[in-house]
Amino acid sequence: MKKTAFVITIAALTLWSCNPANESTSNTESSEETATISNKIHMKKVNFPSEGANLVGDLFLPPNYDASKKYPAIVVSGSWTTVKEQMAGLYAKRLADEGFITLAFDFRNFGESEGEPRFYESPSMKKIDIENAVTYLSSLQEVDTDKIGAFGVCAGAMYTLMAATEDDRIQSVVTAASWLHDSNAVKLFYGGEEGVNEKIEAAQAAKKNYAENGVVDYIPTISTEDASAAMYGPYDYYLNPERGAVKEWSNDKFAVMSWEDWLTANPMPSAENLNKPTLMIHSDGAVLPQYTKNFFEKIATSDKKLHWMETELESPFHQFNYYDQEAEVNESVSQASKWFATKM
């Protein structure tokens, strides 16, 4: 394994953050749209409520699905600003192929889900959405409610860990390339203390404008030219239509009011209250590797594992490989499926 110093490069300083054939019987509304994905995996478009908003998700059913049986289930979450058609959907499909019922969904304010203001990134809201996704899975007759897990990639790992700390229905947790920060870490990525304060002040002004005038102030989600973008730089995953630049995702709208919620979120203290079996997959080349190690060390339970992958890439550029590259996805799915199969 290549040992890299915990150094944020100049490029990283401008980085983002992570950036069935048979209908189930349930009291939660589901659409009739069902599709065969691959290897006899079926995907069904579903709807469920979260704090009064209708959320839309893709429910993946494993090969040889039998509606008379009960299956372990997993809620899957992707990085910030993303939609279910990106990394969440990819991991949900792959984990379904391992025998789980999986759910990838659009958080409030994003994608097909309801919620205003649009493109407003709120870690606390996303944590609640994950808990409501668990409620939805628990309502399905084909789900074993004693075997519900949660999987998160990048910032989705942060939201997932926070939810698992509070929701006892989540029996086991797996994260890949977790984005975990505190007030010191955000300074490394967002222009030091001055840059962070400027973004928080801009967010507060945007919230005031929205409250008084109903106007949402936006900046680009990603740009190679506009330095004010939430993600500024030539990050191929988000710019490449063969990867993450899918039509369902917005590359031009990030609600400025999000900055305050994002920059003041601190998932680190939640580790001391996390008593669920937890697997964390990371590398020296992924984002903020020491923060993942620090979080792992403080997890309350002894039933935990840190799976460290080898890479020649400097931090944080290995991060993007976990979103869709075969080597990282294959290893993460292999580790996660084994963990979920034995830990819930």
Secondary structure, 3 states (H helix, E strand, C coil): CCCCCCCCCHHHHCCCCCCCCCCCCCCCCEEEEEEECCCCCEEEEEEEEECCEEEEEEEEECCCCCCCCCEEEEEEECCCCCCCCCHHHHHHHHHHCCCCEEEEECCCCCCCCCCCCCCCCCHHHHHHHHHHHHHHHHCCCCEEEEEEEEEEECHHHHHHHHHHHHCCCCCEEEEECCCCCCHHHHHHHCCHHHHHHHHHHHHHHHHHHHHHHCCCCEECCEECCCCCCCEECCCHHHHCCCCCCCCCCCCCCEECCHHHHHHHCCCHHHHHHCCCCEEEEEECCCCCHHHHHHHHHHCCCCCEEEEEECCCCCCCCCCCHHHHCHHHHHHHHHHHHHHHHHHC
